Amino acid sequence: MQIPVGRAVTYSDLAGHVGSPKAARAVGSAVGRNPISFVVPCHRVLRKGGELGGYHWGLTRKKAIIGWEMGRTGSMGPDGSEREEARH
């Protein structure tokens, strides 16, 4: 699954994509062990409610990466939601 810059998916979305819709926690564990997170964008995977969730390198870094991407694309808010100005 590819997650474009400025977009986000949930752990549940990712679990469903791999054919195991009830495996969101296992997906979260696997995503958390990603050693090349900026190349394989695990920072774009969020909790079901839109919360950031965990990140191997800390939430401060996850917020910073998402903020940088949001600034480049204007399409994803810090909670992963679509920004108002990106809808128009």
C-alpha positions as CSV (number, residue, x, y, z in Angstrom):
1,M,0.0,0.0,0.0
2,Q,1.3,3.4,-0.9
3,I,0.4,6.4,1.3
4,P,1.0,9.6,-0.6
5,V,2.6,12.6,1.0
6,G,0.0,14.6,2.7
7,R,-2.4,11.7,3.3
8,A,-2.9,9.4,6.2
9,V,-4.5,6.0,6.8
10,T,-5.4,4.2,10.1
11,Y,-4.0,1.0,11.4
12,S,-7.4,-0.5,10.7
13,D,-7.3,0.7,7.0
14,L,-3.9,-0.9,6.7
15,A,-5.0,-4.2,8.3
16,G,-8.0,-4.3,5.9
17,H,-5.7,-3.6,2.9
18,V,-3.5,-6.7,3.8
19,G,-6.6,-8.9,4.2
20,S,-6.8,-9.0,8.0
21,P,-9.3,-6.3,9.0
22,K,-9.2,-7.4,12.7
23,A,-5.4,-7.2,12.9
24,A,-5.0,-3.5,13.6
25,R,-2.9,-4.1,16.7
26,A,-0.6,-6.4,14.9
27,V,-0.3,-3.9,12.1
28,G,0.6,-1.2,14.7
29,S,3.3,-3.4,16.1
30,A,4.8,-4.1,12.7
31,V,4.6,-0.4,11.7
32,G,6.3,0.4,15.0
33,R,9.3,-1.8,14.2
34,N,9.9,-0.2,10.8
35,P,13.6,0.7,10.7
36,I,13.3,3.1,7.7
37,S,10.3,5.1,8.7
38,F,10.8,8.1,6.6
39,V,11.3,6.0,3.4
40,V,8.4,3.7,4.3
41,P,6.1,6.3,5.7
42,C,4.8,4.7,8.9
43,H,4.4,8.3,10.3
44,R,1.3,8.5,8.0
45,V,-0.5,5.7,9.9
46,L,-2.8,7.0,12.6
47,R,-5.2,5.6,15.2
48,K,-8.8,4.9,14.1
49,G,-10.0,8.1,15.8
50,G,-7.4,10.2,14.0
51,E,-5.0,10.4,17.0
52,L,-1.3,10.2,16.2
53,G,-0.7,7.0,18.1
54,G,2.9,5.9,18.8
55,Y,6.1,6.3,16.9
56,H,9.4,4.6,17.3
57,W,11.3,7.9,17.3
58,G,8.7,9.7,19.5
59,L,5.6,11.7,18.9
60,T,7.5,15.0,18.7
61,R,9.3,13.7,15.6
62,K,6.1,12.2,14.1
63,K,4.3,15.6,14.6
64,A,7.2,17.4,13.0
65,I,7.3,15.1,9.9
66,I,3.5,15.4,9.5
67,G,3.7,19.1,9.9
68,W,6.5,19.4,7.3
69,E,4.4,17.3,4.9
70,M,1.3,19.4,5.7
71,G,3.2,22.5,4.9
72,R,4.3,21.1,1.5
73,T,0.9,19.9,0.5
74,G,-1.6,21.7,2.6
75,S,-3.8,18.5,2.7
76,M,-3.3,16.9,6.1
77,G,-3.9,18.4,9.5
78,P,-1.8,17.5,12.5
79,D,-4.4,14.9,13.5
80,G,-4.4,13.4,10.0
81,S,-7.7,15.1,9.0
82,E,-8.1,17.0,5.8
83,R,-7.5,20.7,6.2
84,E,-10.4,23.0,5.3
85,E,-8.5,25.0,2.7
86,A,-7.4,21.7,1.0
87,R,-11.1,20.8,0.3
88,H,-11.7,23.8,-1.9
